[in-house]
């Protein structure tokens, strides 16, 4: 039964992607690609954390219930939207801002034509290439969701404290293989994590040593120093990749082999026999990682998309029409 469910989800994902096209806006909005590029370039130059922020926003939009821009909706007195679910409260403002900027420019050029979901997907790809990541085709034609509820998010996004089995199950239920899940975890090549997300593994973990054994000892001590005041200052954070934090590459996987993974889940990927072979493969071969990551991003970008009457083209990305 589980196999049949996964087979169905895989077929659904494929069919959803098949309804999209790379040149969807060729006639209706010829300036689409240029406007996105100009917008993300200006934003990334001004705020270098935008690429990592937007990649995270894309994941948090797509994985729970499909790439439909439901994460962009603001809450109202009558509805608590996805962005106000506890796991989404730390999503950086720069990612929301770059989508709003692109939407504003596109509405001036081709009103009521481009979905917020397509903007987010394309901006994510373009920002990734700006920081060294691979170029992949973004298929377009998504509609924006008409529903966004915070209550629907619990249990749909991986938490740093989750076991590898839990994360595998979460991705598997959406039709993603272990290989695809590990490839997508390479998103931690850029960005940062707040100390509160991993302090349980570096403070008072056990009597000896006081930190999780997956950490390199010197690295654990460094994290303890960096996060010493996290209770007083909840904004304290560290880079996910301490070696090349601003470049999208395969250093994240090399770090895992050395005990330099920040989150519990990072260390788990190297210690678990199901995920370790892929960590080793991508650590040894950046091209293989880029190819796998690109394929997985295209698949994620086609997951649960809304087309036709299933969605709408929002006039504003933060509100339903």
C-alpha positions, -999 to 999 in steps of 0.1 A, spaced: 0 0 0 28 24 9 45 17 -24 12 24 -43 8 57 -24 43 68 -33 37 57 -69 6 78 -71 23 108 -56 52 105 -80 28 103 -110 9 133 -96 40 153 -93 51 144 -128 17 153 -142 16 186 -124 50 195 -138 38 185 -173 11 211 -171 38 239 -167 61 252 -194 94 270 -195 81 297 -219 47 302 -203 51 340 -203 67 344 -237 37 362 -252 18 374 -222 47 390 -204 79 390 -225 99 410 -199 92 385 -172 127 369 -170 145 403 -173 124 419 -146 130 390 -122 168 391 -129 170 429 -124 150 427 -92 170 399 -76 203 413 -87 196 447 -70 183 430 -39 212 405 -35 238 432 -40 222 454 -13 213 425 10 237 395 5 216 372 27 187 374 2 196 342 -17 196 320 14 165 336 27 146 331 -6 157 295 -9 143 288 26 111 306 18 107 285 -13 111 253 7 86 264 33 61 273 6 64 241 -15 70 212 9 38 215 31 11 217 4 27 226 -29 44 256 -46 14 280 -45 27 311 -27 4 303 3 34 312 25 32 348 13 -3 355 26 -5 378 56 -28 369 85 -60 388 92 -83 390 122 -103 362 106 -74 339 96 -40 330 109 -20 323 78 9 299 71 36 325 77 25 328 113 29 291 121 56 288 147 81 271 124 77 300 99 81 329 123 119 331 117 116 333 79 137 364 69 120 395 57 144 399 27 128 369 10 93 383 12 106 417 1 123 405 -31 90 388 -42 70 420 -35 95 441 -55 93 417 -84 55 416 -83 53 454 -82 75 457 -113 57 429 -132 22 444 -124 34 477 -141 47 458 -171 20 431 -175 -9 435 -150 -28 405 -137 -6 380 -156 23 366 -134 16 346 -103 34 351 -70 42 314 -70 61 317 -103 79 348 -91 91 329 -60 102 299 -79 121 319 -105 137 343 -80 150 314 -60 167 299 -91 182 332 -102 195 340 -67 211 306 -64 230 311 -96 242 344 -83 259 327 -53 275 299 -74 247 274 -76 235 255 -106 212 268 -133 181 247 -139 149 252 -158 120 266 -139 87 255 -154 60 282 -152 22 285 -151 15 280 -114 -15 297 -99 -16 312 -64 -34 294 -36 -68 306 -23 -61 291 11 -34 297 37 -38 284 73 -12 282 100 -29 252 116 -22 231 84 16 235 87 24 214 118 42 182 109 48 192 72 82 208 76 114 191 90 125 204 124 162 204 134 154 180 163 139 154 141 155 120 135 167 109 101 138 84 99 113 111 106 127 133 79 129 105 54 92 97 62 82 133 57 99 136 23 88 101 13 52 109 19 55 136 -7 72 113 -33 108 122 -27 135 96 -24 163 95 2 187 106 -25 165 136 -34 161 145 3 199 145 9 205 165 -23 179 191 -11 196 193 23 225 208 4 206 240 6 224 244 39 254 253 19 242 289 24 223 306 52 224 304 89 206 287 119 196 303 151 214 290 182 181 280 198 176 254 171 206 233 182 216 243 217 202 211 231 230 193 214 259 215 226 249 224 262 244 198 289 238 170 264 254 144 287 279 144 316 308 136 293 311 151 268 285 178 273 277 179 236 263 155 210 290 131 198 284 139 161 301 173 166 338 177 161 350 186 197 366 219 187 336 228 167 313 221 196 333 244 218 332 271 192 294 268 190 292 270 228 311 302 227 291 317 198 258 308 214 267 315 251 241 342 254 213 327 233 188 328 261 192 366 265 196 372 228 174 348 207 187 363 174 221 347 179 230 325 149 258 307 131 264 299 95 252 265 83 285 262 64 314 277 83 339 273 55 322 289 25 290 305 40 282 328 11 289 303 -17 266 276 -29 289 246 -33 294 210 -19 313 222 12 283 214 34 287 177 27 325 178 33 318 195 66 295 167 76 323 142 72 344 163 97 317 167 123 311 203 113 273 200 107 254 226 128 220 209 132 212 175 147 197 165 114 230 174 96 250 151 118 224 124 114 227 124 76 263 113 79 258 88 107 228 70 92 235 42 67 206 52 44 219 88 39 257 85 44 264 71 9 248 102 -7 266 125 16 299 109 7 290 110 -30 282 147 -30 312 156 -8 335 139 -34 317 152 -65 303 187 -67 290 182 -102 270 152 -91 256 172 -62 246 201 -86 229 177 -110 210 159 -82 200 192 -66 188 207 -99 166 176 -106 152 177 -70 145 214 -72 126 210 -105 106 182 -89 99 202 -58 89 232 -79 62 210 -95 49 195 -63 13 203 -56 11 232 -80 -23 248 -86 -34 253 -122 -65 265 -140 -94 271 -116 -75 256 -86 -59 290 -80 -57 327 -90 -33 354 -101 -31 376 -70 -29 413 -75 -9 415 -42 13 386 -31 3 390 6 -35 390 1 -61 370 -17 -80 388 -44 
